[in-house]
Amino acid sequence: MNTLNAITQDRGELAPGGLLRVGVVYAPAMSTFFVELDESGAPHGPTVELGKGLAKWLGCEVTFNAVPNSGELADAVEAKQIDVAFMPMDEERKQRVAFGPSYFVIESTALVNADSTFQFTMDLNQRGVRAAGIANTTTIRNAERVLSAAQIVPVSSVEEAMSGLQDKKVDAVVLSRDVLTAYQAKIPSTRVLDGTLHSTGIAVSVAKDRPVGLCAVSSFLESAKSSGLVRKLFDDAGFTSDPVAPPGI
């Protein structure tokens, strides 16, 4: 199959109407994964730029569907309400959607108020401790497993989790270290704990019955990593110290 025919087939499976629907997750602060919404509701961040790059590579238009958590992204990909998304992987999601390579590897930890006595993530693993996590996400599932003695409180968004911490309705918020480090800078009365709950890749995903589409998005993302595009998108967004996932990850 020549290159033109291959791209046409890729586009036909991923964006049959000529419009690629890309899912992203919004939060009050941008990260390598989360996007920010401007006053008009338009999303901005590295995953938006990756979606635009994929659409350009396929030769189609693009639209974005912004949701408050990655659990909703997985639901939307599985239901084919969106065509492609970038989200953290775990075994539960692998049963529902097809994953390609990762562009970034997250390490999850916890944010606490500055006056907290906790120093390490495993200090949270005790009765009476309340740790908020985003519902139906890889992080909260791992927190429930690792912090089995604590009360894990599911919330619908990052904003709700941070409000709960500031109002002292919860003792900690579990999220990826890069995101929590950004919030620590925004909320000086907080600090990030030492230690790690888990790590996983943020990978490109499509519906399970789209093997041609999976091959296409995987090829695009590996090319975007090796060409320096992902590195440039991180740098342009201010994430100069965050490493791009290695090839083949």
C-alpha positions as CSV (number, residue, x, y, z in Angstrom):
1,M,0.0,0.0,0.0
2,N,1.4,3.4,-0.9
3,T,1.7,6.2,1.6
4,L,-1.3,8.2,0.3
5,N,-3.5,5.1,0.4
6,A,-2.3,4.2,3.9
7,I,-3.1,7.7,5.3
8,T,-6.5,7.6,3.6
9,Q,-7.2,4.2,5.3
10,D,-6.0,5.6,8.7
11,R,-8.2,8.7,8.3
12,G,-11.2,6.6,7.3
13,E,-11.0,4.5,10.5
14,L,-10.1,7.3,12.9
15,A,-12.1,10.2,11.4
16,P,-14.6,8.8,8.9
17,G,-16.3,12.1,8.5
18,G,-13.1,14.0,8.1
19,L,-13.2,15.3,11.6
20,L,-10.9,13.9,14.3
21,R,-12.5,14.1,17.8
22,V,-9.8,14.4,20.5
23,G,-10.5,14.0,24.2
24,V,-8.6,16.0,26.8
25,V,-8.9,16.6,30.6
26,Y,-9.1,20.1,32.0
27,A,-7.9,21.4,35.4
28,P,-7.3,24.8,37.0
29,A,-3.6,24.4,36.3
30,M,-2.0,23.1,33.0
31,S,0.4,20.2,33.1
32,T,1.9,17.8,30.5
33,F,-1.5,16.0,30.7
34,F,-4.1,18.5,32.0
35,V,-5.3,21.4,29.8
36,E,-6.5,24.8,30.8
37,L,-9.7,26.3,29.4
38,D,-9.7,29.9,28.3
39,E,-12.6,32.3,28.8
40,S,-14.3,31.0,25.7
41,G,-13.9,27.4,26.9
42,A,-11.2,26.5,24.4
43,P,-8.5,24.1,25.8
44,H,-4.8,24.8,25.8
45,G,-1.9,22.5,26.6
46,P,0.5,19.9,25.2
47,T,-2.3,17.3,24.6
48,V,-4.2,19.8,22.5
49,E,-1.1,20.5,20.4
50,L,-0.5,16.7,20.0
51,G,-4.1,16.4,18.8
52,K,-3.6,19.2,16.3
53,G,-0.4,17.5,15.1
54,L,-2.2,14.2,14.7
55,A,-5.0,15.8,12.7
56,K,-2.5,17.6,10.5
57,W,-0.6,14.3,9.9
58,L,-3.9,12.6,8.9
59,G,-5.0,15.5,6.8
60,C,-8.3,16.2,8.6
61,E,-10.0,18.7,10.8
62,V,-9.9,18.4,14.6
63,T,-12.3,19.2,17.5
64,F,-11.7,18.8,21.2
65,N,-13.9,17.4,23.9
66,A,-12.7,18.6,27.4
67,V,-13.8,16.6,30.4
68,P,-13.0,16.9,34.1
69,N,-11.3,13.5,34.6
70,S,-9.6,10.7,32.7
71,G,-12.3,8.2,33.7
72,E,-14.7,10.1,31.5
73,L,-12.1,10.0,28.7
74,A,-11.9,6.2,28.9
75,D,-15.7,6.0,28.8
76,A,-15.9,8.3,25.8
77,V,-13.2,6.4,23.8
78,E,-14.9,3.0,24.6
79,A,-18.3,4.4,23.5
80,K,-16.7,6.0,20.4
81,Q,-18.0,9.4,21.4
82,I,-14.4,10.6,20.7
83,D,-11.8,9.1,18.3
84,V,-8.6,9.4,20.2
85,A,-7.3,10.5,23.7
86,F,-4.2,10.6,25.7
87,M,-4.6,9.1,29.2
88,P,-2.8,7.2,32.0
89,M,-2.8,3.4,31.4
90,D,-3.7,0.7,33.9
91,E,-4.9,-2.9,33.6
92,E,-8.6,-1.9,34.0
93,R,-8.5,0.5,31.1
94,K,-6.6,-2.0,28.9
95,Q,-9.6,-4.2,29.1
96,R,-11.8,-1.4,27.6
97,V,-9.7,0.6,25.2
98,A,-6.6,0.0,23.0
99,F,-3.3,1.8,24.0
100,G,-0.4,2.8,21.9
101,P,2.9,4.3,23.2
102,S,3.3,6.8,26.0
103,Y,4.5,10.4,25.6
104,F,5.1,11.0,29.3
105,V,5.5,8.8,32.4
106,I,3.8,10.0,35.5
107,E,4.7,9.3,39.1
108,S,1.9,9.7,41.6
109,T,2.3,11.0,45.1
110,A,0.3,13.2,47.5
111,L,-0.1,16.9,48.4
112,V,-0.8,17.9,52.1
113,N,-1.3,21.1,54.0
114,A,2.0,22.6,55.1
115,D,1.2,22.1,58.8
116,S,0.6,18.3,58.3
117,T,2.7,15.9,60.2
118,F,2.9,13.5,57.2
119,Q,6.3,13.3,55.5
120,F,6.1,10.3,53.2
121,T,3.3,8.9,51.1
122,M,3.1,5.7,53.1
123,D,2.5,7.8,56.3
124,L,-1.0,8.2,54.9
125,N,-1.7,4.5,55.2
126,Q,-3.5,4.6,58.5
127,R,-7.0,4.6,59.8
128,G,-8.7,8.0,60.0
129,V,-6.7,9.5,57.2
130,R,-8.8,10.9,54.3
131,A,-7.1,11.2,50.9
132,A,-8.9,12.6,47.9
133,G,-8.4,11.2,44.4
134,I,-10.1,11.7,41.1
135,A,-12.8,9.1,40.6
136,N,-12.3,6.2,38.2
137,T,-8.7,7.0,37.5
138,T,-5.5,5.0,37.6
139,T,-4.2,7.1,40.5
140,I,-7.2,6.5,42.8
141,R,-7.3,2.8,42.0
142,N,-3.7,2.5,43.0
143,A,-4.2,4.6,46.1
144,E,-7.0,2.3,47.2
145,R,-4.6,-0.6,46.8
146,V,-1.5,0.9,48.4
147,L,-3.2,3.0,51.1
148,S,-5.6,0.3,52.1
149,A,-5.9,1.5,55.7
150,A,-6.8,5.1,54.8
151,Q,-10.2,6.4,53.6
152,I,-9.9,7.2,49.9
153,V,-12.4,9.9,48.9
154,P,-13.4,10.0,45.2
155,V,-14.0,13.4,43.7
156,S,-15.0,14.5,40.2
157,S,-12.2,17.0,39.4
158,V,-8.9,18.4,40.4
159,E,-10.6,21.6,41.5
160,E,-12.8,19.7,43.9
161,A,-9.9,17.8,45.3
162,M,-7.9,21.0,46.0
163,S,-10.9,22.7,47.5
164,G,-11.3,19.8,49.9
165,L,-7.6,20.0,51.0
166,Q,-7.7,23.8,51.5
167,D,-11.0,23.5,53.5
168,K,-9.5,20.5,55.5
169,K,-12.2,18.2,54.5
170,V,-9.5,15.8,53.4
171,D,-5.9,15.3,54.7
172,A,-4.2,14.8,51.3
173,V,-4.8,14.8,47.6
174,V,-3.3,12.0,45.4
175,L,-2.2,13.0,41.9
176,S,0.9,12.9,39.7
177,R,4.0,14.6,41.1
178,D,4.3,17.1,38.2
179,V,0.7,18.3,38.7
180,L,1.0,18.5,42.5
181,T,4.3,20.4,42.2
182,A,2.6,23.0,40.2
183,Y,-0.2,23.3,42.8
184,Q,2.3,23.6,45.6
185,A,3.7,26.7,43.8
186,K,0.2,28.1,43.4
187,I,-0.9,27.3,47.0
188,P,2.1,28.1,49.3
189,S,0.3,26.5,52.3
190,T,0.8,23.1,50.8
191,R,3.7,20.7,50.2
192,V,4.3,17.5,48.2
193,L,5.2,14.4,50.2
194,D,8.3,12.3,49.5
195,G,7.7,8.8,48.1
196,T,5.7,7.4,45.3
197,L,2.4,5.6,45.1
198,H,2.8,4.3,41.5
199,S,4.1,5.2,38.1
200,T,2.5,4.7,34.6
201,G,2.6,6.1,31.1
202,I,0.3,8.6,29.6
203,A,-0.5,6.9,26.3
204,V,-2.5,7.5,23.2
205,S,-5.7,5.4,23.0
206,V,-8.4,4.5,20.6
207,A,-11.4,2.1,20.6
208,K,-10.5,-1.6,20.7
209,D,-11.9,-2.4,17.3
210,R,-9.8,0.1,15.4
211,P,-6.5,-1.7,14.7
212,V,-5.6,0.4,11.7
213,G,-6.3,3.6,13.7
214,L,-4.2,2.3,16.6
215,C,-1.3,1.6,14.3
216,A,-1.6,5.1,12.8
217,V,-1.7,7.0,16.2
218,S,1.2,4.8,17.4
219,S,3.3,5.7,14.4
220,F,2.5,9.4,14.8
221,L,3.4,9.5,18.5
222,E,6.7,7.6,18.1
223,S,7.6,10.0,15.3
224,A,6.5,13.0,17.5
225,K,8.9,11.8,20.2
226,S,11.9,11.0,18.0
227,S,11.6,14.2,15.9
228,G,11.6,16.4,19.0
229,L,8.0,17.6,18.6
230,V,6.9,16.4,22.0
231,R,10.0,18.0,23.6
232,K,9.1,21.3,21.9
233,L,5.5,21.1,23.1
234,F,6.6,20.6,26.7
235,D,9.1,23.4,26.4
236,D,6.7,25.8,24.8
237,A,4.2,25.1,27.6
238,G,6.9,25.8,30.3
239,F,7.6,22.1,31.3
240,T,11.2,22.3,30.4
241,S,12.3,19.8,33.2
242,D,9.7,17.1,32.4
243,P,11.2,14.3,30.4
244,V,9.6,12.8,27.3
245,A,8.9,9.1,27.5
246,P,11.7,7.0,25.8
247,P,11.0,5.4,22.4
248,G,9.0,2.2,22.6
249,I,7.4,3.0,25.9
